Every structure is written in C-alpha cells, then in structure tokens.
Amino acid sequence: MQSVKEAGALVPLATEISKLRKQFHAQGLFQYSYSRLLGDFSVAIFLLVAGFCSQSVGLQILLFTLSYLRMLWIFHDLGHSDNPRIQRHLDLLGAIFIGHPVRGFSKDE
C-alpha cells in the first residue's frame, strides 16, 4: 500500500505524462488507419494459418506464439487510437482474441 507521501509524488508525474500524451496526439503519433489495421491483422492471420499448415511441432509453437504476440501488439496500438470507429469494436475483438476488453486502459480518465 502506498503512503500518502508516495501518492502525492505520483500526481505531478501523472500530470506530466498526460501533457506528453496530448502533445503526441497533436503531432499525430497515435493515428491508426484502416489500411494499417488490415495489414497488421493479415500478418497475424497468416502466421496463425502457417502454424496450422506446418508439420513441425516446434515451428507450430513458434508461429502460434508470433501470431498471438502480433494480435496483442495490434490491440495495444488500437488502445492508443482516437478513431471512434476503431474504438467501437475494440472491446469485442479483445474479448474474442485475447480474452479481455482492451479499451479504457490507456485513456486519460
């Protein structure tokens, strides 16, 4: 449990992080287009299908792991996106592919 002194020290840090995040948004660093989403998702699906087609168990494990990590990274990137159409479907896709909702963890509340 945090002491009152430690909790008070986190407030300026949280404020500074929030300012930095807003600055990055203004520069367009968190833009996630549908073409990028389609490309990233296609890579993850390709790795998954290649894993099913592989004859080697070791290669299957590697390809399934890479596919899963790619999906996690996609959802991480989508969590930073401000595109309302992408955000609308993020929780559903997160529940289907990684087992829990994604939206809200990286947003300033």
N, C-alpha and C positions, 0 to 999 in steps of 0.2 A: 504494500500500500504506500502511496506517495505521501510525503509530508506536505504541509501547507507551503513551506518554502520551495520545495521542488515543483509543486503545481503552479505557483506564481511565476517561476522561472520559465515555464513552458508557454505562457501566454505571449510574451514578446516573440518567441520563436515561431509560434503558430501564426502570428500576425505577419511576420516576415515571409514565411512560406506562402501564405495566402497572397501577398503582394507579388511575389515572384511568379506564382502560378498565373495570376491575372496578366502580368507582363508577358509571359509566354503565350497566353491565349491571344493577346493583342498582336503578337508577331505571327500568329497563325501556325504555331508549332503543334497544336492538337487537332489539326484538320485531318479527317479520315474519310476519304471519298469512297463511293460505292465500287469504283474500279479497283482500288487498293484492297477493299474488303473481299471482293470476288477473287482477286489474285491470291491473297493470303489464304482464304478458305479453300481454294482449289489445290494449293500446295499441301495443306493438311489432309484433304480427302485423298489426294494422290498417294501420300505416304501411307495412309490407312489401307488403301486398296493394294498397294505394293506389298504391304505386310501380309495381307491375306493370300496373295499370289506367291509369296516366297516359299521355297522348300526347306530353307534352313531355319531352325527354331531360334537360333541366336540372332539372325537377321530380322526375323519377325518381331522379336522383342525390341530390337533397336528401332525398327520402323514404327512400331506402335508407340514407343516412348517418344520418338521425334514428332509423331503426329499429335500426340496428347500435349506435348510441350508447345507445339505451334498453336494449337487451339487455346491454351492458357494465355499465350502471348497476345493472340488476337483479342481475347476478351479483356486483357489488361489494357491494350491500346484503345479499345472501344469504350472502356470506362472513362477515358480522358476526353472522348469526343463530345462536342456540343451539338452535333447533328441530331435534331429531335426525332427524325425517322429511325435512325440507328438506335438511339436510346430507347425507343418504344419497344423494340424487340430484344433488347439485351438481356433482360431478366429471364425471358422464356428460353432463349438459346443457352444461357448459362446453366439453367436448371437441367436442360436436356444433355448438354455435352460435358459439363464439369461438376454437376450435382448440386450447385447452389447459385442463388442470384448474384449478379455482379454489380449492378448499378447501385450507386449510393456510397460505395466505399471510398471513392476518390473525390467526391463532390464536396465543395465548401457548404457546410450547413449553417 
